Amino acid sequence: MSESCNIKKEPVPFKARLRTWEFWKPILFTALGGLGGFLYYRFVGCASGTCAITSNPYASIAFGGFLGFFIVNRPCAC
């Protein structure tokens, strides 16, 4: 593993962190992923009910939210 992934940052106060893009980006992408999951359930979905993810709206939203969060916070994204 390269040395560039071991970046040490100084702690930032919580109120100052609330104003940064790094704080809001995972929240925004998780919400957008959940919305995308719901839209996939609504318009594509699985009518027979045999599909594990797309037959249940809650599972579709959770799966889409997870994908949105994982895209932003991928492992060792330096």
HTML snippet that shows the backbone in 3Dmol.js (N, CA, C, O; Angstrom):
<script src="https://3Dmol.org/build/3Dmol-min.js"></script>
<div id="view" style="width:600px;height:400px;position:relative"></div>
<script>
const pdb = `
ATOM      1  N   MET A   1       0.844  -1.169   0.000  1.00  0.00           N
ATOM      2  CA  MET A   1       0.000   0.000   0.000  1.00  0.00           C
ATOM      3  C   MET A   1       0.894   1.237   0.000  1.00  0.00           C
ATOM      4  O   MET A   1       1.928   1.257   0.668  1.00  0.00           O
ATOM      5  N   SER A   2       0.517   2.222  -0.712  1.00  0.00           N
ATOM      6  CA  SER A   2       1.342   3.411  -0.819  1.00  0.00           C
ATOM      7  C   SER A   2       1.250   4.265   0.441  1.00  0.00           C
ATOM      8  O   SER A   2       0.315   4.137   1.231  1.00  0.00           O
ATOM      9  N   GLU A   3       2.216   5.117   0.606  1.00  0.00           N
ATOM     10  CA  GLU A   3       2.260   5.991   1.770  1.00  0.00           C
ATOM     11  C   GLU A   3       1.249   7.126   1.673  1.00  0.00           C
ATOM     12  O   GLU A   3       0.947   7.757   2.686  1.00  0.00           O
ATOM     13  N   SER A   4       0.720   7.405   0.494  1.00  0.00           N
ATOM     14  CA  SER A   4      -0.198   8.527   0.338  1.00  0.00           C
ATOM     15  C   SER A   4      -1.541   8.282   1.014  1.00  0.00           C
ATOM     16  O   SER A   4      -2.285   9.233   1.250  1.00  0.00           O
ATOM     17  N   CYS A   5      -1.874   7.021   1.334  1.00  0.00           N
ATOM     18  CA  CYS A   5      -3.138   6.729   2.001  1.00  0.00           C
ATOM     19  C   CYS A   5      -3.069   6.972   3.497  1.00  0.00           C
ATOM     20  O   CYS A   5      -4.107   7.003   4.158  1.00  0.00           O
ATOM     21  N   ASN A   6      -1.909   7.141   4.036  1.00  0.00           N
ATOM     22  CA  ASN A   6      -1.749   7.355   5.473  1.00  0.00           C
ATOM     23  C   ASN A   6      -1.635   8.845   5.782  1.00  0.00           C
ATOM     24  O   ASN A   6      -0.640   9.295   6.351  1.00  0.00           O
ATOM     25  N   ILE A   7      -2.642   9.592   5.409  1.00  0.00           N
ATOM     26  CA  ILE A   7      -2.655  11.033   5.641  1.00  0.00           C
ATOM     27  C   ILE A   7      -3.224  11.293   7.027  1.00  0.00           C
ATOM     28  O   ILE A   7      -4.327  10.844   7.340  1.00  0.00           O
ATOM     29  N   LYS A   8      -2.481  12.016   7.859  1.00  0.00           N
ATOM     30  CA  LYS A   8      -2.951  12.344   9.203  1.00  0.00           C
ATOM     31  C   LYS A   8      -3.450  13.777   9.200  1.00  0.00           C
ATOM     32  O   LYS A   8      -2.718  14.703   8.855  1.00  0.00           O
ATOM     33  N   LYS A   9      -4.703  13.947   9.589  1.00  0.00           N
ATOM     34  CA  LYS A   9      -5.297  15.272   9.633  1.00  0.00           C
ATOM     35  C   LYS A   9      -5.521  15.673  11.084  1.00  0.00           C
ATOM     36  O   LYS A   9      -5.756  14.827  11.947  1.00  0.00           O
ATOM     37  N   GLU A  10      -5.447  16.954  11.334  1.00  0.00           N
ATOM     38  CA  GLU A  10      -5.732  17.449  12.675  1.00  0.00           C
ATOM     39  C   GLU A  10      -7.233  17.443  12.902  1.00  0.00           C
ATOM     40  O   GLU A  10      -7.994  17.678  11.963  1.00  0.00           O
ATOM     41  N   PRO A  11      -7.684  17.179  14.135  1.00  0.00           N
ATOM     42  CA  PRO A  11      -9.119  17.171  14.399  1.00  0.00           C
ATOM     43  C   PRO A  11      -9.736  18.555  14.216  1.00  0.00           C
ATOM     44  O   PRO A  11      -9.139  19.571  14.570  1.00  0.00           O
ATOM     45  N   VAL A  12     -10.933  18.569  13.662  1.00  0.00           N
ATOM     46  CA  VAL A  12     -11.656  19.808  13.404  1.00  0.00           C
ATOM     47  C   VAL A  12     -12.863  19.845  14.335  1.00  0.00           C
ATOM     48  O   VAL A  12     -13.527  18.823  14.506  1.00  0.00           O
ATOM     49  N   PRO A  13     -13.164  20.988  14.940  1.00  0.00           N
ATOM     50  CA  PRO A  13     -14.360  21.072  15.793  1.00  0.00           C
ATOM     51  C   PRO A  13     -15.626  20.709  15.020  1.00  0.00           C
ATOM     52  O   PRO A  13     -15.709  20.920  13.810  1.00  0.00           O
ATOM     53  N   PHE A  14     -16.602  20.165  15.727  1.00  0.00           N
ATOM     54  CA  PHE A  14     -17.814  19.661  15.083  1.00  0.00           C
ATOM     55  C   PHE A  14     -18.576  20.748  14.338  1.00  0.00           C
ATOM     56  O   PHE A  14     -19.040  20.514  13.222  1.00  0.00           O
ATOM     57  N   LYS A  15     -18.714  21.924  14.926  1.00  0.00           N
ATOM     58  CA  LYS A  15     -19.456  23.008  14.260  1.00  0.00           C
ATOM     59  C   LYS A  15     -18.763  23.436  12.968  1.00  0.00           C
ATOM     60  O   LYS A  15     -19.432  23.762  11.987  1.00  0.00           O
ATOM     61  N   ALA A  16     -17.456  23.437  12.959  1.00  0.00           N
ATOM     62  CA  ALA A  16     -16.724  23.787  11.739  1.00  0.00           C
ATOM     63  C   ALA A  16     -16.844  22.676  10.710  1.00  0.00           C
ATOM     64  O   ALA A  16     -16.886  22.941   9.509  1.00  0.00           O
ATOM     65  N   ARG A  17     -16.898  21.436  11.175  1.00  0.00           N
ATOM     66  CA  ARG A  17     -17.026  20.303  10.257  1.00  0.00           C
ATOM     67  C   ARG A  17     -18.388  20.276   9.588  1.00  0.00           C
ATOM     68  O   ARG A  17     -18.502  19.804   8.456  1.00  0.00           O
ATOM     69  N   LEU A  18     -19.421  20.766  10.252  1.00  0.00           N
ATOM     70  CA  LEU A  18     -20.762  20.810   9.659  1.00  0.00           C
ATOM     71  C   LEU A  18     -20.816  21.675   8.405  1.00  0.00           C
ATOM     72  O   LEU A  18     -21.699  21.494   7.566  1.00  0.00           O
ATOM     73  N   ARG A  19     -19.900  22.593   8.273  1.00  0.00           N
ATOM     74  CA  ARG A  19     -19.904  23.504   7.128  1.00  0.00           C
ATOM     75  C   ARG A  19     -19.062  23.011   5.958  1.00  0.00           C
ATOM     76  O   ARG A  19     -18.932  23.716   4.957  1.00  0.00           O
ATOM     77  N   THR A  20     -18.491  21.819   6.063  1.00  0.00           N
ATOM     78  CA  THR A  20     -17.617  21.332   5.004  1.00  0.00           C
ATOM     79  C   THR A  20     -18.349  20.389   4.057  1.00  0.00           C
ATOM     80  O   THR A  20     -19.341  19.763   4.430  1.00  0.00           O
ATOM     81  N   TRP A  21     -17.852  20.296   2.839  1.00  0.00           N
ATOM     82  CA  TRP A  21     -18.404  19.392   1.830  1.00  0.00           C
ATOM     83  C   TRP A  21     -18.131  17.936   2.197  1.00  0.00           C
ATOM     84  O   TRP A  21     -18.926  17.053   1.874  1.00  0.00           O
ATOM     85  N   GLU A  22     -17.003  17.683   2.873  1.00  0.00           N
ATOM     86  CA  GLU A  22     -16.656  16.322   3.279  1.00  0.00           C
ATOM     87  C   GLU A  22     -17.687  15.740   4.243  1.00  0.00           C
ATOM     88  O   GLU A  22     -17.870  14.523   4.278  1.00  0.00           O
ATOM     89  N   PHE A  23     -18.355  16.569   5.014  1.00  0.00           N
ATOM     90  CA  PHE A  23     -19.377  16.101   5.943  1.00  0.00           C
ATOM     91  C   PHE A  23     -20.686  15.805   5.215  1.00  0.00           C
ATOM     92  O   PHE A  23     -21.330  14.792   5.488  1.00  0.00           O
ATOM     93  N   TRP A  24     -21.079  16.668   4.305  1.00  0.00           N
ATOM     94  CA  TRP A  24     -22.387  16.554   3.652  1.00  0.00           C
ATOM     95  C   TRP A  24     -22.396  15.607   2.457  1.00  0.00           C
ATOM     96  O   TRP A  24     -23.458  15.104   2.088  1.00  0.00           O
ATOM     97  N   LYS A  25     -21.252  15.353   1.847  1.00  0.00           N
ATOM     98  CA  LYS A  25     -21.201  14.508   0.658  1.00  0.00           C
ATOM     99  C   LYS A  25     -21.718  13.088   0.895  1.00  0.00           C
ATOM    100  O   LYS A  25     -22.530  12.621   0.095  1.00  0.00           O
ATOM    101  N   PRO A  26     -21.301  12.372   1.943  1.00  0.00           N
ATOM    102  CA  PRO A  26     -21.856  11.026   2.158  1.00  0.00           C
ATOM    103  C   PRO A  26     -23.355  11.035   2.445  1.00  0.00           C
ATOM    104  O   PRO A  26     -24.075  10.133   2.016  1.00  0.00           O
ATOM    105  N   ILE A  27     -23.826  12.041   3.163  1.00  0.00           N
ATOM    106  CA  ILE A  27     -25.255  12.140   3.471  1.00  0.00           C
ATOM    107  C   ILE A  27     -26.045  12.376   2.190  1.00  0.00           C
ATOM    108  O   ILE A  27     -27.080  11.746   1.971  1.00  0.00           O
ATOM    109  N   LEU A  28     -25.565  13.271   1.354  1.00  0.00           N
ATOM    110  CA  LEU A  28     -26.243  13.575   0.096  1.00  0.00           C
ATOM    111  C   LEU A  28     -26.271  12.370  -0.839  1.00  0.00           C
ATOM    112  O   LEU A  28     -27.312  12.064  -1.421  1.00  0.00           O
ATOM    113  N   PHE A  29     -25.146  11.689  -0.986  1.00  0.00           N
ATOM    114  CA  PHE A  29     -25.091  10.552  -1.904  1.00  0.00           C
ATOM    115  C   PHE A  29     -25.874   9.356  -1.374  1.00  0.00           C
ATOM    116  O   PHE A  29     -26.409   8.580  -2.166  1.00  0.00           O
ATOM    117  N   THR A  30     -25.957   9.187  -0.056  1.00  0.00           N
ATOM    118  CA  THR A  30     -26.788   8.123   0.513  1.00  0.00           C
ATOM    119  C   THR A  30     -28.252   8.406   0.236  1.00  0.00           C
ATOM    120  O   THR A  30     -29.003   7.499  -0.125  1.00  0.00           O
ATOM    121  N   ALA A  31     -28.667   9.661   0.403  1.00  0.00           N
ATOM    122  CA  ALA A  31     -30.052  10.029   0.113  1.00  0.00           C
ATOM    123  C   ALA A  31     -30.367   9.876  -1.379  1.00  0.00           C
ATOM    124  O   ALA A  31     -31.436   9.382  -1.737  1.00  0.00           O
ATOM    125  N   LEU A  32     -29.454  10.293  -2.241  1.00  0.00           N
ATOM    126  CA  LEU A  32     -29.668  10.139  -3.682  1.00  0.00           C
ATOM    127  C   LEU A  32     -29.691   8.668  -4.092  1.00  0.00           C
ATOM    128  O   LEU A  32     -30.460   8.278  -4.970  1.00  0.00           O
ATOM    129  N   GLY A  33     -28.850   7.854  -3.457  1.00  0.00           N
ATOM    130  CA  GLY A  33     -28.867   6.419  -3.727  1.00  0.00           C
ATOM    131  C   GLY A  33     -30.178   5.792  -3.291  1.00  0.00           C
ATOM    132  O   GLY A  33     -30.724   4.944  -3.998  1.00  0.00           O
ATOM    133  N   GLY A  34     -30.698   6.200  -2.125  1.00  0.00           N
ATOM    134  CA  GLY A  34     -31.995   5.710  -1.665  1.00  0.00           C
ATOM    135  C   GLY A  34     -33.115   6.126  -2.598  1.00  0.00           C
ATOM    136  O   GLY A  34     -34.012   5.333  -2.884  1.00  0.00           O
ATOM    137  N   LEU A  35     -33.072   7.361  -3.074  1.00  0.00           N
ATOM    138  CA  LEU A  35     -34.071   7.822  -4.046  1.00  0.00           C
ATOM    139  C   LEU A  35     -33.964   7.023  -5.339  1.00  0.00           C
ATOM    140  O   LEU A  35     -34.980   6.647  -5.924  1.00  0.00           O
ATOM    141  N   GLY A  36     -32.747   6.764  -5.785  1.00  0.00           N
ATOM    142  CA  GLY A  36     -32.558   5.949  -6.985  1.00  0.00           C
ATOM    143  C   GLY A  36     -33.072   4.531  -6.788  1.00  0.00           C
ATOM    144  O   GLY A  36     -33.660   3.950  -7.700  1.00  0.00           O
ATOM    145  N   GLY A  37     -32.852   3.968  -5.594  1.00  0.00           N
ATOM    146  CA  GLY A  37     -33.371   2.639  -5.296  1.00  0.00           C
ATOM    147  C   GLY A  37     -34.886   2.599  -5.314  1.00  0.00           C
ATOM    148  O   GLY A  37     -35.480   1.645  -5.817  1.00  0.00           O
ATOM    149  N   PHE A  38     -35.520   3.639  -4.763  1.00  0.00           N
ATOM    150  CA  PHE A  38     -36.970   3.689  -4.786  1.00  0.00           C
ATOM    151  C   PHE A  38     -37.498   3.842  -6.209  1.00  0.00           C
ATOM    152  O   PHE A  38     -38.470   3.187  -6.586  1.00  0.00           O
ATOM    153  N   LEU A  39     -36.868   4.693  -6.987  1.00  0.00           N
ATOM    154  CA  LEU A  39     -37.306   4.872  -8.372  1.00  0.00           C
ATOM    155  C   LEU A  39     -37.131   3.587  -9.179  1.00  0.00           C
ATOM    156  O   LEU A  39     -37.947   3.273 -10.045  1.00  0.00           O
ATOM    157  N   TYR A  40     -36.069   2.853  -8.890  1.00  0.00           N
ATOM    158  CA  TYR A  40     -35.880   1.557  -9.559  1.00  0.00           C
ATOM    159  C   TYR A  40     -36.992   0.601  -9.157  1.00  0.00           C
ATOM    160  O   TYR A  40     -37.525  -0.113 -10.006  1.00  0.00           O
ATOM    161  N   TYR A  41     -37.351   0.576  -7.879  1.00  0.00           N
ATOM    162  CA  TYR A  41     -38.450  -0.280  -7.414  1.00  0.00           C
ATOM    163  C   TYR A  41     -39.766   0.122  -8.088  1.00  0.00           C
ATOM    164  O   TYR A  41     -40.548  -0.729  -8.510  1.00  0.00           O
ATOM    165  N   ARG A  42     -39.989   1.417  -8.179  1.00  0.00           N
ATOM    166  CA  ARG A  42     -41.270   1.928  -8.691  1.00  0.00           C
ATOM    167  C   ARG A  42     -41.432   1.679 -10.183  1.00  0.00           C
ATOM    168  O   ARG A  42     -42.503   1.264 -10.623  1.00  0.00           O
ATOM    169  N   PHE A  43     -40.396   1.924 -10.962  1.00  0.00           N
ATOM    170  CA  PHE A  43     -40.539   1.866 -12.413  1.00  0.00           C
ATOM    171  C   PHE A  43     -40.047   0.569 -13.048  1.00  0.00           C
ATOM    172  O   PHE A  43     -40.528   0.191 -14.117  1.00  0.00           O
ATOM    173  N   VAL A  44     -39.105  -0.116 -12.419  1.00  0.00           N
ATOM    174  CA  VAL A  44     -38.595  -1.365 -12.974  1.00  0.00           C
ATOM    175  C   VAL A  44     -39.120  -2.527 -12.155  1.00  0.00           C
ATOM    176  O   VAL A  44     -39.833  -3.387 -12.672  1.00  0.00           O
ATOM    177  N   GLY A  45     -38.769  -2.553 -10.874  1.00  0.00           N
ATOM    178  CA  GLY A  45     -39.302  -3.498  -9.904  1.00  0.00           C
ATOM    179  C   GLY A  45     -39.502  -4.927 -10.371  1.00  0.00           C
ATOM    180  O   GLY A  45     -39.098  -5.306 -11.470  1.00  0.00           O
ATOM    181  N   CYS A  46     -40.138  -5.713  -9.509  1.00  0.00           N
ATOM    182  CA  CYS A  46     -40.388  -7.116  -9.774  1.00  0.00           C
ATOM    183  C   CYS A  46     -41.843  -7.390  -9.418  1.00  0.00           C
ATOM    184  O   CYS A  46     -42.200  -7.396  -8.240  1.00  0.00           O
ATOM    185  N   ALA A  47     -42.672  -7.614 -10.403  1.00  0.00           N
ATOM    186  CA  ALA A  47     -44.106  -7.782 -10.172  1.00  0.00           C
ATOM    187  C   ALA A  47     -44.443  -9.122  -9.521  1.00  0.00           C
ATOM    188  O   ALA A  47     -45.435  -9.214  -8.798  1.00  0.00           O
ATOM    189  N   SER A  48     -43.653 -10.148  -9.756  1.00  0.00           N
ATOM    190  CA  SER A  48     -43.985 -11.468  -9.225  1.00  0.00           C
ATOM    191  C   SER A  48     -43.663 -11.600  -7.737  1.00  0.00           C
ATOM    192  O   SER A  48     -44.215 -12.479  -7.075  1.00  0.00           O
ATOM    193  N   GLY A  49     -42.795 -10.759  -7.197  1.00  0.00           N
ATOM    194  CA  GLY A  49     -42.438 -10.827  -5.791  1.00  0.00           C
ATOM    195  C   GLY A  49     -41.335 -11.803  -5.477  1.00  0.00           C
ATOM    196  O   GLY A  49     -41.050 -12.042  -4.304  1.00  0.00           O
ATOM    197  N   THR A  50     -40.703 -12.376  -6.480  1.00  0.00           N
ATOM    198  CA  THR A  50     -39.640 -13.352  -6.242  1.00  0.00           C
ATOM    199  C   THR A  50     -38.257 -12.712  -6.190  1.00  0.00           C
ATOM    200  O   THR A  50     -37.298 -13.363  -5.776  1.00  0.00           O
ATOM    201  N   CYS A  51     -38.136 -11.485  -6.589  1.00  0.00           N
ATOM    202  CA  CYS A  51     -36.838 -10.800  -6.564  1.00  0.00           C
ATOM    203  C   CYS A  51     -36.561 -10.314  -5.137  1.00  0.00           C
ATOM    204  O   CYS A  51     -37.419  -9.693  -4.511  1.00  0.00           O
ATOM    205  N   ALA A  52     -35.378 -10.595  -4.639  1.00  0.00           N
ATOM    206  CA  ALA A  52     -35.068 -10.288  -3.242  1.00  0.00           C
ATOM    207  C   ALA A  52     -35.011  -8.785  -2.967  1.00  0.00           C
ATOM    208  O   ALA A  52     -35.498  -8.335  -1.930  1.00  0.00           O
ATOM    209  N   ILE A  53     -34.436  -8.017  -3.857  1.00  0.00           N
ATOM    210  CA  ILE A  53     -34.240  -6.592  -3.590  1.00  0.00           C
ATOM    211  C   ILE A  53     -35.364  -5.752  -4.189  1.00  0.00           C
ATOM    212  O   ILE A  53     -35.905  -4.882  -3.507  1.00  0.00           O
ATOM    213  N   THR A  54     -35.718  -5.986  -5.421  1.00  0.00           N
ATOM    214  CA  THR A  54     -36.635  -5.081  -6.109  1.00  0.00           C
ATOM    215  C   THR A  54     -38.105  -5.351  -5.828  1.00  0.00           C
ATOM    216  O   THR A  54     -38.949  -4.575  -6.275  1.00  0.00           O
ATOM    217  N   SER A  55     -38.454  -6.422  -5.103  1.00  0.00           N
ATOM    218  CA  SER A  55     -39.861  -6.658  -4.798  1.00  0.00           C
ATOM    219  C   SER A  55     -40.297  -5.941  -3.527  1.00  0.00           C
ATOM    220  O   SER A  55     -41.493  -5.855  -3.252  1.00  0.00           O
ATOM    221  N   ASN A  56     -39.355  -5.429  -2.753  1.00  0.00           N
ATOM    222  CA  ASN A  56     -39.641  -4.747  -1.503  1.00  0.00           C
ATOM    223  C   ASN A  56     -39.100  -3.324  -1.582  1.00  0.00           C
ATOM    224  O   ASN A  56     -37.911  -3.149  -1.849  1.00  0.00           O
ATOM    225  N   PRO A  57     -39.931  -2.293  -1.359  1.00  0.00           N
ATOM    226  CA  PRO A  57     -39.422  -0.916  -1.484  1.00  0.00           C
ATOM    227  C   PRO A  57     -38.357  -0.586  -0.438  1.00  0.00           C
ATOM    228  O   PRO A  57     -37.424   0.164  -0.725  1.00  0.00           O
ATOM    229  N   TYR A  58     -38.486  -1.134   0.768  1.00  0.00           N
ATOM    230  CA  TYR A  58     -37.497  -0.843   1.806  1.00  0.00           C
ATOM    231  C   TYR A  58     -36.134  -1.435   1.467  1.00  0.00           C
ATOM    232  O   TYR A  58     -35.102  -0.811   1.714  1.00  0.00           O
ATOM    233  N   ALA A  59     -36.131  -2.628   0.908  1.00  0.00           N
ATOM    234  CA  ALA A  59     -34.871  -3.244   0.504  1.00  0.00           C
ATOM    235  C   ALA A  59     -34.246  -2.471  -0.654  1.00  0.00           C
ATOM    236  O   ALA A  59     -33.027  -2.310  -0.701  1.00  0.00           O
ATOM    237  N   SER A  60     -35.064  -1.994  -1.582  1.00  0.00           N
ATOM    238  CA  SER A  60     -34.533  -1.222  -2.704  1.00  0.00           C
ATOM    239  C   SER A  60     -33.924   0.089  -2.230  1.00  0.00           C
ATOM    240  O   SER A  60     -32.860   0.492  -2.701  1.00  0.00           O
ATOM    241  N   ILE A  61     -34.599   0.754  -1.297  1.00  0.00           N
ATOM    242  CA  ILE A  61     -34.084   2.014  -0.763  1.00  0.00           C
ATOM    243  C   ILE A  61     -32.793   1.782   0.004  1.00  0.00           C
ATOM    244  O   ILE A  61     -31.835   2.538  -0.154  1.00  0.00           O
ATOM    245  N   ALA A  62     -32.755   0.736   0.840  1.00  0.00           N
ATOM    246  CA  ALA A  62     -31.546   0.444   1.616  1.00  0.00           C
ATOM    247  C   ALA A  62     -30.381   0.070   0.707  1.00  0.00           C
ATOM    248  O   ALA A  62     -29.254   0.515   0.928  1.00  0.00           O
ATOM    249  N   PHE A  63     -30.642  -0.738  -0.304  1.00  0.00           N
ATOM    250  CA  PHE A  63     -29.581  -1.137  -1.223  1.00  0.00           C
ATOM    251  C   PHE A  63     -29.064   0.061  -2.015  1.00  0.00           C
ATOM    252  O   PHE A  63     -27.854   0.210  -2.188  1.00  0.00           O
ATOM    253  N   GLY A  64     -29.959   0.909  -2.494  1.00  0.00           N
ATOM    254  CA  GLY A  64     -29.538   2.112  -3.217  1.00  0.00           C
ATOM    255  C   GLY A  64     -28.767   3.064  -2.325  1.00  0.00           C
ATOM    256  O   GLY A  64     -27.776   3.652  -2.757  1.00  0.00           O
ATOM    257  N   GLY A  65     -29.209   3.225  -1.080  1.00  0.00           N
ATOM    258  CA  GLY A  65     -28.484   4.079  -0.137  1.00  0.00           C
ATOM    259  C   GLY A  65     -27.101   3.549   0.159  1.00  0.00           C
ATOM    260  O   GLY A  65     -26.143   4.317   0.252  1.00  0.00           O
ATOM    261  N   PHE A  66     -26.988   2.222   0.309  1.00  0.00           N
ATOM    262  CA  PHE A  66     -25.677   1.616   0.539  1.00  0.00           C
ATOM    263  C   PHE A  66     -24.759   1.858  -0.651  1.00  0.00           C
ATOM    264  O   PHE A  66     -23.587   2.190  -0.471  1.00  0.00           O
ATOM    265  N   LEU A  67     -25.272   1.699  -1.855  1.00  0.00           N
ATOM    266  CA  LEU A  67     -24.439   1.930  -3.037  1.00  0.00           C
ATOM    267  C   LEU A  67     -24.012   3.392  -3.128  1.00  0.00           C
ATOM    268  O   LEU A  67     -22.863   3.682  -3.459  1.00  0.00           O
ATOM    269  N   GLY A  68     -24.930   4.315  -2.838  1.00  0.00           N
ATOM    270  CA  GLY A  68     -24.579   5.733  -2.854  1.00  0.00           C
ATOM    271  C   GLY A  68     -23.509   6.066  -1.831  1.00  0.00           C
ATOM    272  O   GLY A  68     -22.592   6.838  -2.111  1.00  0.00           O
ATOM    273  N   PHE A  69     -23.625   5.480  -0.634  1.00  0.00           N
ATOM    274  CA  PHE A  69     -22.623   5.710   0.410  1.00  0.00           C
ATOM    275  C   PHE A  69     -21.292   5.077   0.034  1.00  0.00           C
ATOM    276  O   PHE A  69     -20.239   5.674   0.257  1.00  0.00           O
ATOM    277  N   PHE A  70     -21.326   3.881  -0.530  1.00  0.00           N
ATOM    278  CA  PHE A  70     -20.097   3.171  -0.872  1.00  0.00           C
ATOM    279  C   PHE A  70     -19.352   3.858  -2.014  1.00  0.00           C
ATOM    280  O   PHE A  70     -18.122   3.823  -2.055  1.00  0.00           O
ATOM    281  N   ILE A  71     -20.072   4.475  -2.929  1.00  0.00           N
ATOM    282  CA  ILE A  71     -19.418   5.197  -4.023  1.00  0.00           C
ATOM    283  C   ILE A  71     -18.598   6.356  -3.483  1.00  0.00           C
ATOM    284  O   ILE A  71     -17.494   6.616  -3.961  1.00  0.00           O
ATOM    285  N   VAL A  72     -19.135   7.051  -2.490  1.00  0.00           N
ATOM    286  CA  VAL A  72     -18.429   8.206  -1.921  1.00  0.00           C
ATOM    287  C   VAL A  72     -17.301   7.765  -0.998  1.00  0.00           C
ATOM    288  O   VAL A  72     -16.211   8.334  -1.051  1.00  0.00           O
ATOM    289  N   ASN A  73     -17.538   6.767  -0.156  1.00  0.00           N
ATOM    290  CA  ASN A  73     -16.559   6.342   0.847  1.00  0.00           C
ATOM    291  C   ASN A  73     -15.923   5.014   0.471  1.00  0.00           C
ATOM    292  O   ASN A  73     -15.890   4.092   1.286  1.00  0.00           O
ATOM    293  N   ARG A  74     -15.425   4.906  -0.734  1.00  0.00           N
ATOM    294  CA  ARG A  74     -14.771   3.670  -1.133  1.00  0.00           C
ATOM    295  C   ARG A  74     -13.472   3.517  -0.333  1.00  0.00           C
ATOM    296  O   ARG A  74     -12.869   4.504   0.088  1.00  0.00           O
ATOM    297  N   PRO A  75     -13.056   2.274  -0.131  1.00  0.00           N
ATOM    298  CA  PRO A  75     -11.865   2.033   0.700  1.00  0.00           C
ATOM    299  C   PRO A  75     -10.612   2.698   0.128  1.00  0.00           C
ATOM    300  O   PRO A  75     -10.327   2.600  -1.065  1.00  0.00           O
ATOM    301  N   CYS A  76      -9.902   3.349   0.974  1.00  0.00           N
ATOM    302  CA  CYS A  76      -8.634   4.006   0.638  1.00  0.00           C
ATOM    303  C   CYS A  76      -8.767   4.968  -0.524  1.00  0.00           C
ATOM    304  O   CYS A  76      -7.963   4.943  -1.456  1.00  0.00           O
ATOM    305  N   ALA A  77      -9.781   5.816  -0.470  1.00  0.00           N
ATOM    306  CA  ALA A  77      -9.954   6.836  -1.501  1.00  0.00           C
ATOM    307  C   ALA A  77      -9.117   8.044  -1.108  1.00  0.00           C
ATOM    308  O   ALA A  77      -9.594   8.950  -0.425  1.00  0.00           O
ATOM    309  N   CYS A  78      -7.872   8.047  -1.546  1.00  0.00           N
ATOM    310  CA  CYS A  78      -6.933   9.106  -1.162  1.00  0.00           C
ATOM    311  C   CYS A  78      -7.042  10.271  -2.103  1.00  0.00           C
ATOM    312  O   CYS A  78      -6.330  11.262  -1.942  1.00  0.00           O
TER     313      CYS A  78
END
`;
const viewer = $3Dmol.createViewer("view");
viewer.addModel(pdb, "pdb");
viewer.setStyle({}, {cartoon: {color: "spectrum"}});
viewer.zoomTo();
viewer.render();
</script>
